[in-house]
Amino acid sequence: MKFQGELLNVKCGGCVNSITKSVSEIEGVSDVYVDLESATIEFEATNDSVIEQVKHKLESLGYPMDEEHNSIFKKAKSYVSCAIGRMD
């Protein structure tokens, strides 16, 4: 099943790299695409449970879905994830 959603805190290519790498490592996920300009993510998932795993992973990286609460803690985590993505 295809999933598409809008993310918060996506700022640059480092963010895109971190998101793409982390989400691609989740079993049951394929064809991950993150668009920097629209701050959206698209991927194929085998079921709804996998989609929930991806949302949880994104939130832990500091990139919650648009409908989720965006705290200062999540914003700070996104800067760390971004820096890691720039080094990869």
Beta strands, then each sheet from edge to edge (+ up, - down):
strand 1: 2-6
strand 2: 29-35
strand 3: 40-45
sheet 1: 1+ 3- 2+
end
